[in-house]
Amino acid sequence: MTQLQTEFDAGLAGTSARTKAKPSAADATGFWQSGHRPTLIAAFLYFDLAFMVWVLLGPLAPIIAKELALSPAEKGLMVAVPTLAGAVLRLVNGLLVDKIGPKKTGAIGQIIVIAGLSIGWLFGVNSFAGTLALGVVLGFAGASFAVALPLASRWYPAEHQGKAMGIAGMGNSGTVLASLFAPMLAKAFGWNAVLGLAVIPLAIVFLLYMAMAKDSPSQPAPKPFAAYLSVLKEADTWWFMLFYGVTFGGFVGLAASLPVYFTDRFALTPVTAGYCTAACVFAGSLVRPIGGAVADRIGGISTLTAVYLLAALVLIAISTAPASLTVSLGLFLLVMATLGFGNGAVFQLVPQRFRSEIGVMTGLVGFGGGIGGFYLASSLGFAKQWTGSTSPGFLIFAGLAVVALLGILKVKRHWRGSWTAANGARI
C-alpha cells in the first residue's frame, strides 16, 4: 500500500505542476462547450441499446438452459459466444471507422442486429446450435464499442478525453436494461418473444442516431488497410489490449455470467437473479465516467494501479466467499464498480497515445476486452462442470489482474517520460 500511495501522490503532484501552465482554449470554455453534444448523446444511446442486446443471452440463460436442457459448459459457451463474436467484429469496425467514418459504420451494424433479431423472433431459436448462431449476430451489437468511442472521442481535446470516453462508454449500462426486463418479458411472453420486443427500442435509437450523430471534422484521411495494422508493431498496443482485457473483460464476463451464477448457487428465480445482476452492472456502469474523470485529474497509470490491486483482492475473496447471498452480492458490487472505474481509466490513456489511430486502436483494445470477457464467462462454465465450483475461474482471473498490475508498474516510467515530453498529457 505504501507504493500505491506513492503512485497516487506522484499523480497529484504531476497534475498540480501541469495545471500551473497556461490553460488551453478547451479548458477555458469547459467540457460541454469543447465538443459536439448531440454526437456524444447519440454515441451513448447507440452504445447503450447495442450493449443491452449484446448481453441479452445472459439474463435469459437460466430460462433457455432449462428449456433446452443445457449442461453447465454449454451455458457458459452460450453466454460467452456473443462476447467472442463482438471481440472479433470490433477489429472489423475499428478498420471501417477509420476508412468510412464512425457514423456509417455504426449504421451498418445497427441494421444487421435489427435484421438478425427480427429473423430470430420470426423463425424461432430452438436448439443449442441456434443460440450460438444468435450469439454471433449479437456480436455485431458488441462491436458497437469500436464505433461509439471514436465517434465521441474525435470531437474532444486531450484534456477532456477521460470524460468524453467515459460518458460514451457508460453505454455499457445497457446491461442493466437487459438484466431487469429480459427475464420479466420472457416470463410473460416466452424468451423467444424478447428478441422481437428488443427490436422496438433499437429501431427508435437508430433513427435518433441518424439524426443526431455527426462525424468530426478531424476525421483522418483514409489509409491503406495495411497501414492501420502497423500499430501492432507497437508494444503499447499489446499492453492496452491486456489492460482492457482485464477491466472490460471482467466487467462483461461477469455481466453475462452472473444470472447463471445467482440461479445455480443461490436457487434464485431468473427475475430475482436479473435484479441482482442489474445492481452489479449499474455500479460498474455508473463509475465508468468517474474513472475517466479521475484519470484526467491524477493520471491513468495511478488510477489503474489501484484498480488492478483491488480487483485481484476482491476476486480472490469471491472465490473463497461463503454461501451467503448478501456477502456475494456485496463483493460483486465492489468488483464490478472497480472494473468499471478501470474501463474509464484505460480509455483516458488510449487517445493520448494513439489519437490519430483511435478508430483501429479502439477496435484492437476492444478486441482484447472481448477476449477477456469470453474467457471469463466460458471458464466459469467449464470450471463448474469439471470441478463442481466456479472458484477456479475466479482465481485465475484474479491472477490476470495481478499480471496487469505488474504490467502497469513496468511501463509507467517510459509512458510518463515519453508521453509527457510529447504532448503534456496527464497519464
CORGI-V275919 format. One record per helix or strand. SS is the DSSP state (h for helix, s for strand). FROM is the first residue (numbers start at 0). TO is the last residue. If there is no record, write none. Layout:
BEGIN
ss={SS/SS}
from={FROM/FROM}
to={TO/TO}
END
This chain:
BEGIN
ss={h/h/h/h/h/h/h/h/h/h/h/h/h/h/h/h/h/h/h}
from={1/24/30/36/55/71/101/127/144/157/190/224/234/269/287/299/324/354/390}
to={18/28/33/53/67/99/122/141/152/188/211/232/265/285/297/319/352/386/422}
END
